[in-house]
Amino acid sequence: MSEDERRDKVASGKRELMPLPGLVAIAFYLLLLSVVIVIGVVGGHYPPLFLALPVFLLAACGGLLMLFRWAWAMTLAAVLLLGGYNAWIFVRLHFGASLIQGLLNLVFFFYLVRTEVREKLR
């Protein structure tokens, strides 16, 4: 879709209901991570300083659903950093679940950098 066609659609008010279902899945993943971190802090598994992370993850989640470019950048950074962290955990502790989560983050990263995804953002 060209830039002119996209502008015409926005000007006429016609937008697809769910143009990128992968972004919805990634936003749900960020929401789930936020809930897990909050539960971990409440349960005493994480220090209270970790409560800053869900704030940023929830902001990225909401902005990504509204197709904001700044939320795409936040999500891209979060997914890349989480993937690196999970890879480090797997190499150091040989914890298999972190390998799976790291690979999931890698899949999300490759989805987010596609040109089709970047073209739909505003």
C-alpha positions as CSV (number, residue, x, y, z in Angstrom):
1,M,0.0,0.0,0.0
2,S,1.5,3.4,-1.0
3,E,1.7,6.4,1.3
4,D,-1.1,8.2,-0.6
5,E,-3.5,5.3,-0.3
6,R,-2.7,5.1,3.4
7,R,-3.4,8.8,3.9
8,D,-6.7,8.5,2.0
9,K,-7.8,5.6,4.3
10,V,-6.9,7.6,7.4
11,A,-8.6,10.7,6.1
12,S,-11.8,8.9,5.2
13,G,-11.9,7.2,8.7
14,K,-11.7,3.7,7.3
15,R,-9.3,1.5,9.2
16,E,-9.0,-2.2,9.4
17,L,-10.1,-3.6,12.7
18,M,-7.0,-5.7,13.2
19,P,-4.4,-5.0,10.5
20,L,-1.6,-6.9,12.2
21,P,-2.7,-9.8,14.5
22,G,0.9,-10.4,15.4
23,L,1.1,-7.0,17.2
24,V,-1.9,-8.1,19.3
25,A,-0.1,-11.3,20.3
26,I,3.1,-9.3,21.2
27,A,1.0,-6.8,23.2
28,F,-0.6,-9.7,25.1
29,Y,2.9,-11.1,25.7
30,L,4.0,-7.7,27.2
31,L,0.8,-7.6,29.3
32,L,1.5,-11.1,30.6
33,L,5.1,-10.2,31.5
34,S,3.9,-7.2,33.4
35,V,1.5,-9.3,35.4
36,V,4.2,-11.9,36.2
37,I,6.6,-9.1,37.4
38,V,4.0,-7.6,39.6
39,I,3.1,-11.0,41.1
40,G,6.8,-11.6,41.6
41,V,7.3,-8.4,43.5
42,V,4.2,-8.9,45.6
43,G,5.3,-12.5,46.4
44,G,8.8,-11.3,47.4
45,H,10.7,-13.0,44.6
46,Y,11.8,-9.7,43.0
47,P,12.9,-6.4,44.6
48,P,10.4,-3.6,44.6
49,L,12.6,-1.7,42.1
50,F,11.3,-4.1,39.5
51,L,7.9,-2.4,39.6
52,A,9.3,0.2,37.1
53,L,9.4,-2.4,34.4
54,P,5.6,-3.2,34.2
55,V,4.9,0.5,33.8
56,F,7.0,0.7,30.6
57,L,5.8,-2.7,29.4
58,L,2.2,-1.6,29.8
59,A,2.8,1.7,28.0
60,A,4.4,-0.2,25.1
61,C,1.5,-2.7,25.1
62,G,-1.1,0.0,24.9
63,G,0.8,2.1,22.4
64,L,1.5,-0.9,20.2
65,L,-2.2,-1.7,20.0
66,M,-2.8,1.9,18.8
67,L,0.0,1.5,16.3
68,F,2.2,4.2,17.6
69,R,5.8,4.3,16.3
70,W,7.2,5.1,19.7
71,A,5.5,2.0,21.2
72,W,7.0,0.0,18.4
73,A,10.5,1.2,19.4
74,M,9.9,0.5,23.1
75,T,8.6,-3.0,22.2
76,L,11.5,-3.7,19.9
77,A,14.0,-2.7,22.7
78,A,12.1,-4.7,25.3
79,V,12.0,-7.8,23.1
80,L,15.7,-7.5,22.2
81,L,16.8,-7.0,25.7
82,L,14.6,-9.8,27.1
83,G,16.0,-12.1,24.4
84,G,19.5,-11.3,25.4
85,Y,18.8,-11.7,29.1
86,N,17.2,-15.1,28.5
87,A,20.1,-16.2,26.3
88,W,22.5,-15.2,29.2
89,I,20.4,-17.1,31.7
90,F,20.5,-20.2,29.5
91,V,24.2,-20.0,29.0
92,R,25.0,-19.4,32.6
93,L,22.4,-21.6,34.4
94,H,21.3,-24.0,31.6
95,F,17.7,-23.3,32.3
96,G,15.7,-24.6,29.4
97,A,12.7,-22.4,29.9
98,S,14.7,-19.3,29.3
99,L,15.9,-20.7,26.0
100,I,12.3,-21.1,24.9
101,Q,11.4,-17.6,26.0
102,G,14.5,-16.2,24.3
103,L,13.6,-17.9,21.1
104,L,10.1,-16.5,21.4
105,N,11.5,-13.0,21.9
106,L,13.7,-13.6,18.8
107,V,10.6,-14.5,16.7
108,F,8.8,-11.4,18.0
109,F,11.9,-9.3,17.1
110,F,12.0,-10.6,13.6
111,Y,8.2,-9.9,13.2
112,L,8.6,-6.4,14.5
113,V,11.4,-5.4,12.0
114,R,9.4,-6.5,8.9
115,T,8.6,-3.6,6.6
116,E,4.9,-4.5,6.5
117,V,4.7,-3.8,10.2
118,R,6.7,-0.6,10.1
119,E,4.5,0.8,7.3
120,K,1.3,0.4,9.3
121,L,2.6,2.5,12.3
122,R,1.9,6.1,12.7
